Amino acid sequence: MAGALVRVAVFAATLTIPPSVGAQPRRRVHVDNVDPPKVRQYEQARRAWLSWIVEHKAVDPWGGLFLQVGKATFLTVRPFTRYGELDPTPVPVQIDRQVQARYNEESDATLVPPHRNEIWLRQPELDYQPARPVNEGGGVGRIVFEQPRMTGPGPDEYLEAWKVVRTELAGANYPIARITFLSQFGTGRYVSLWIAPSAEAFAKAPPVEQVLARRLGSPAAAALLARWRGAVLEREEYQVVARRDLTNPEFLDATATAKSP
């Protein structure tokens, strides 16, 4: 991993974790695409590195919330508020160079292109939270990438249609959260996490299309979905899982699933 991350190693240990990750408006996102037969090696290298970091109370230059997308893509998501927080500052514990070199070698050997960094900006107007809120580190679901149209029925139409969808989801007490970002420095796409606290909870929830059909009737639901999806040029979606075993403990604390009173 680190071979391609030298240029961003200055992000290292400067990002402090607030009481709520969700309160911070930006995410530094590193994308690792792994050769599928080498996923286990990638995971083992990460766990060994994380174990050393935790044992020595060191700051992890490549740490954050780990999300697995599909079978072999891993996102390292790190929240921040101001770009100045990405500047380097002295670290409390120097990292053992041999340990770092081993991590670099073992993880880099698993990677395939593309390999990149992005900055995501929160889009709370495109969010939805159920009665029992879930945050981005909270569980299992789908990640959806959408490229809004810049002309014709574009982002404004997308937002207006979404407002109606969100109202109906709230009325149905829909149990799946939606947390949305804009890949501001990256793809320019909306990135939405549709997540539940567990795989079982996600599997039990009906599709959005079915919820809308029940509440509005099939013709009106189909028209609303056509309006919403028609404002999008391209759309992709994949399974996503929060990988607690690869995530730094401080991010586990900050991204724990919120509990309702």
Summary of the structure (lengths in Angstrom):
residues: 261
radius of gyration: 19.3
end to end distance: 40.9
largest distance: 63.1
contacts: 788
relative contact order: 0.20
helix: 41%
strand: 26%
